[in-house]
Amino acid sequence: MCGTVRLRTPFVQAAHIILMRPHNWSTFSFGSWLETAYKRKQKTKLAVALANKLARIARSNLSNERTSDTHRTEASAV
C-alpha cells in the first residue's frame, strides 16, 4: 500500500475495527473474500490487505463520483 502515513493510518485502523466484528462481515460486498482470507492469513497481514482493499474501493468511488452505498436501494420518503 503506497501513500503517506496520514492516508494509510485511517485505513489500517478501519481494517482492524472491521476485523474485530466478524458477525458483520457478511454485510460487506467483500465479506466472502474476508472470511476466506481470515483462514489463510495472520491477523496483522490481513488487516493490511483489507486496508489496501478499502483504499482501492475508496479511490474507485472517488474517481467514478459514486457513493459507497450504490448497491443498496433506499426507500425514499414520499
C-alpha positions in Angstrom: 0.0 0.0 0.0 1.5 3.3 -1.1 0.8 6.8 0.1 1.5 8.9 3.1 1.1 7.8 6.7 -1.7 10.3 7.0 -3.7 8.3 4.4 -2.6 4.8 5.3 -3.3 5.0 9.1 -7.0 5.5 8.9 -7.5 2.7 6.5 -5.4 0.3 8.7 -7.4 1.4 11.8 -10.7 0.9 9.9 -9.5 -2.6 8.9 -8.7 -3.5 12.5 -12.1 -2.4 13.6 -13.8 -4.4 10.8 -11.8 -7.5 11.8 -13.0 -7.2 15.4 -16.6 -7.7 14.3 -16.8 -10.9 12.3 -20.5 -11.1 12.7 -20.8 -8.1 10.4 -18.6 -9.4 7.6 -21.4 -10.9 5.6 -23.0 -7.4 5.2 -20.0 -6.1 3.2 -19.6 -6.6 -0.5 -16.1 -8.1 0.2 -17.4 -10.3 3.1 -16.8 -13.7 1.4 -13.2 -12.6 0.5 -12.6 -11.6 4.1 -13.9 -14.9 5.5 -11.7 -16.9 3.1 -8.6 -14.7 3.8 -9.1 -14.9 7.6 -8.5 -18.6 7.4 -5.2 -18.2 5.5 -3.5 -15.1 6.8 -2.2 -13.7 10.0 -4.3 -11.0 11.6 -1.9 -8.2 11.0 -1.3 -9.1 7.4 -5.0 -9.5 6.8 -5.5 -6.0 8.3 -3.1 -4.5 5.8 -4.6 -6.4 2.9 -8.1 -5.3 4.0 -6.8 -1.7 4.3 -5.5 -1.9 0.8 -8.9 -3.2 -0.4 -10.7 -0.4 1.4 -8.3 2.2 -0.1 -8.9 0.8 -3.6 -12.7 0.9 -3.1 -12.5 4.5 -1.8 -10.3 5.6 -4.8 -12.6 3.9 -7.3 -15.6 5.6 -5.7 -14.0 9.0 -5.8 -12.7 8.7 -9.3 -16.1 7.5 -10.6 -18.0 10.0 -8.4 -20.1 7.3 -6.8 -21.3 6.9 -3.3 -20.3 3.9 -1.4 -23.8 2.5 -0.9 -24.8 2.2 -4.6 -25.6 -1.5 -4.2 -28.3 -0.7 -1.6 -31.7 0.6 -2.5 -33.0 3.0 0.0 -36.7 3.8 0.3 -37.3 7.4 -0.5 -39.8 9.4 1.6 -42.9 10.4 -0.3 
